[in-house]
Amino acid sequence: MAISAGKLIQIIVIQNPVHIRDKSGQPVETWVDCETIRADIRGRSGRELMAAGAEIAQADVRVWVRGKSGETITAASRLKVQSGPYRGKTLNVIGPPIPDEKGERLEILCKLGAEK
């Protein structure tokens, strides 16, 4: 089933990591904006974890985009949300995008609150 344009109400910026060298020649990872697209973002579940003695809150989030518009998204990407209830949040992609049976939309599984 094609994803209706009416469901794609949030705007996201796809960012991918790039390795560059700083002034002293040391390798540094930075994020580069690849494209800005529309998406449907839905929270799935949330939980609190203990990591290194600190409590961390995480949420699982599903993001749907049109198939062609998400071609730059990889498991290493992150999504900066520009509108809607997740505005200002960064979603860390946790796996490769999953296409539907017709290739019309991609499902992207993300974590909110987990750093890459």
Secondary structure per residue as TSV (DSSP state, phi and psi in degrees):
chain	resnum	aa	ss	phi	psi
A	1	M	-	360.0	131.4
A	2	A	-	-68.1	147.5
A	3	I	-	-83.5	127.7
A	4	S	-	-76.6	143.8
A	5	A	G	-61.1	-27.1
A	6	G	G	-66.0	-22.4
A	7	K	G	-85.3	-19.0
A	8	L	-	-88.6	72.8
A	9	I	-	-102.3	-12.9
A	10	Q	E	-96.8	153.8
A	11	I	E	-112.3	131.7
A	12	I	E	-127.3	152.7
A	13	V	E	-111.5	122.5
A	14	I	E	-81.5	127.6
A	15	Q	E	-122.1	138.5
A	16	N	E	-122.4	148.0
A	17	P	E	-75.0	143.6
A	18	V	E	-134.3	138.4
A	19	H	E	-99.9	124.2
A	20	I	E	-127.7	176.5
A	21	R	E	-110.4	137.4
A	22	D	-	-80.5	-175.1
A	23	K	T	-60.0	-29.6
A	24	S	T	-89.6	2.3
A	25	G	S	89.8	3.2
A	26	Q	-	-80.1	140.4
A	27	P	E	-69.3	136.8
A	28	V	E	-135.1	136.7
A	29	E	E	-91.8	132.8
A	30	T	E	-133.8	167.2
A	31	W	E	-110.1	137.3
A	32	V	E	-119.0	131.9
A	33	D	E	-69.9	127.7
A	34	C	E	-100.2	-48.6
A	35	E	E	-162.0	157.6
A	36	T	E	-110.7	125.7
A	37	I	E	-138.3	170.4
A	38	R	E	-94.4	148.9
A	39	A	E	-149.5	164.2
A	40	D	E	-112.4	116.0
A	41	I	E	-113.4	128.7
A	42	R	E	-136.8	130.7
A	43	G	E	-73.9	143.6
A	44	R	E	-106.6	-55.7
A	45	S	E	-158.6	163.4
A	46	G	E	-134.9	160.0
A	47	R	E	-161.1	163.6
A	48	E	E	-116.3	136.9
A	49	L	E	-125.2	158.4
A	50	M	E	-105.7	124.4
A	51	A	E	-137.1	122.9
A	52	A	T	52.4	39.2
A	53	G	T	78.5	2.7
A	54	A	E	-115.7	143.8
A	55	E	E	-84.2	130.4
A	56	I	E	-125.0	131.6
A	57	A	E	-95.7	133.7
A	58	Q	E	-131.5	154.0
A	59	A	E	-136.3	141.9
A	60	D	E	-89.8	134.9
A	61	V	E	-133.0	137.8
A	62	R	E	-106.9	137.2
A	63	V	E	-125.9	131.2
A	64	W	E	-114.4	136.8
A	65	V	E	-136.8	163.1
A	66	R	E	-63.8	146.3
A	67	G	T	-53.2	-50.1
A	68	K	G	-71.4	-30.8
A	69	S	G	-73.8	-16.4
A	70	G	G	-103.8	21.6
A	71	E	T	-65.6	-21.2
A	72	T	T	-90.5	-0.1
A	73	I	-	-83.9	127.9
A	74	T	-	-127.5	177.2
A	75	A	T	-65.3	-17.5
A	76	A	T	-91.3	-4.5
A	77	S	-	-77.0	168.6
A	78	R	E	-138.6	157.9
A	79	L	E	-120.3	122.4
A	80	K	E	-96.2	119.9
A	81	V	E	-87.0	128.0
A	82	Q	-	-103.2	-13.7
A	83	S	S	-151.5	167.2
A	84	G	S	83.9	-169.9
A	85	P	T	-65.7	-20.8
A	86	Y	T	-97.5	11.7
A	87	R	T	-51.0	132.4
A	88	G	T	86.2	-6.2
A	89	K	-	-92.5	154.3
A	90	T	E	-112.1	124.9
A	91	L	E	-102.3	125.0
A	92	N	E	-91.2	119.7
A	93	V	E	-68.3	133.6
A	94	I	-	-111.6	1.4
A	95	G	S	-167.2	171.1
A	96	P	-	-67.3	150.4
A	97	P	-	-59.7	142.9
A	98	I	E	-108.2	114.9
A	99	P	E	-78.1	151.2
A	100	D	-	-76.6	176.8
A	101	E	T	-63.0	-24.7
A	102	K	T	-99.0	-5.8
A	103	G	S	73.8	17.6
A	104	E	S	-86.6	-22.9
A	105	R	E	-144.4	158.2
A	106	L	E	-119.5	139.7
A	107	E	E	-104.4	128.8
A	108	I	E	-119.7	122.1
A	109	L	E	-91.0	131.2
A	110	C	E	-134.2	163.7
A	111	K	E	-118.9	140.3
A	112	L	E	-112.0	124.4
A	113	G	S	102.7	-8.9
A	114	A	-	-102.6	126.9
A	115	E	-	-83.4	145.7
A	116	K	-	-99.2	360.0
